[in-house]
């Protein structure tokens, strides 16, 4: 159930990149509008970090997850009825709101269901997240779209079915826990004694990962179409997303040497910048190789970025430090997507969107050395 829940909160987002060329052609969207479309989920995830926790306190973790997944399924399907860009934006916002409700509830439900195996439960749920990134880009263009006459609207409806099925699965079969709604930190207390300097640093660092991840998924399909390699969209997107798995496994294997050290972040930052430069100047099958390289380093920056709140915060401050990091990082990712789309429009080619993403990756190189890992003495179990 945890795995399917993780899948359900990524599929509605990652189903869009493979069909972006069809949407753009049908709705006559500009590069800036594509950037806005890609940024809508990010800004809602940013704005809902604290309110989402408040909903968990009112409804309980399971009910919050059910409400969020149901909204994501409905909003995702309604996108298929969008005959204007404005309607597409609104329905995307509805689906994203559901995801924004579910995401902060997942750690709480892991703790309720598997209190003595929190690490295992988190790993299962995280694996579902990655699967939700891989499946849509792997089979949309190769299997689904050809079988439905390249109808992108029907494709969005079909991909909403497994999300709705997950809702039913959890509604019927979820364990009935005795844990109910819990009182959580109020907004007035959330910002008291808040280390804004730390939040800005780790928010920019994790924002670099988010900018590259969401931006690459958004701009890679139109880049391949523009360069005359539309047939490589599925292969390139799959290569980028699936190679994040070995990147994250690498961090697990080398965690002892990576914790509390600057070099993993700096090296991965250089890897992102160089990978983006290679991708933006590549053509044909070399684009797939570049996407694989970029995906590997994206997996590293994702895993190391998620380490920062527990490494740098006191135990009682980890949750709100993480919320602050997510709020800032998703906001920066949204801005990166919009600026990337604007650069595309300004210079007339989607490769210039990737140069914006390269700039967004620089905090990993520039800001990480300014962090003192000795300011907290807590480690990850």
Steps between C-alpha positions, in 0.01 A plus 500: 500500500786736577657421164177571310448822696846617395420404141171690510659832596754498218305359203275810460810719466724279286227396254517847344861525366469221237188659348613862522567522123139390432359744756713785371395441140131462584473801733764709320696553822811717523819396675411725793159335533666158506727628776195620695325165451807320634527743790142469630560173694816643650346820631209309657739254664690800634197683633347187657796386711361647822123501420531135394630415846207691649257283301665189641439640849130552420419181306770254598768363267291236320205729431733772372662250264160380375372854443821602323514197269132535407548869411811412297305234307208733425720794405720279286204369304345847460812611313374289212209745465728802466444669165681821597829566672323670792283195568806277481672719759198484735454122475875448546477711814217279631704183445805664656298608804414136563865403482590790730253368760629143479875567506534633859266226625719214376771517773224502763327196355831311482547565871145382576515181296861397556617669822786253550603493131483864398810474279356204311162669457662818374710299253189325363312829461804666340532213254140563399589864437779399265274249325246776451770694319605209278181327384326796331805603300586140410169382353294807409642558152601143429179321605211721608497787253521279186210288628271802554577689181746741664214656698678682784170579672403134526854420613460733801169335589648150476795589725253625762352151532790346699493806729128449564560124542757582769238711679258204500773258608588714802137579581408131517817335623699752704579392856264648756738668744405642834698812427276792420560862416798640683567854609778653295699818522286804425602750235574762766747269669639359179719802436608566858876473550527395136851482351426680176868502404506120505167476315626724220816295462343155492198631309726627221698176501194274479338750265788438261403132488131582451570754225702250301258210555176676408662716233661207323175303492320806362747620236659178376203387280465832310879519467509161328208596276673827406822317412316247282514202738142469623540121485748518790272676749399182685854361508653827621241565772520139619879515504496818707250378757610138537870582553404695811464162671871406483583858602299466820636147561849645471426737786369212712814295435737789572296674771778457758741697278246755381331612821613840632734561208483770238656311211195283408286811446769692313593205277136422426442869423780498246353178360163668452647807331717294265217255432264784409764656273548166325124450468441848355771453236428135415308340218352159430605209718757721675203679658400171663853453635498855634158444660630184672797690641280785618257253660781332695609829658138602559455184705804595709380857562151376594628257763766732644258794500247309709776436755540869581210565744582209736872566473480871580200525734428408856258205528205722590569734207541245219137513382475877472849529353398249232174691440694823455742329262219355289316832487802688371635224274172439317449875458845530344429201276184667374688823429771302321244337270336832417833671434610204288187532290555875467858442383366257240257763370763776507771314312278276288625154597425269798873436558517842668258376766768250603755777545264653756486163677881494507500833681241365744738211585780734612393525870621142547848620411497849648285480814581154639852600618336770716314237705658380822413136553643524850217725621290193575615171644213280391534218250257304285412150619 
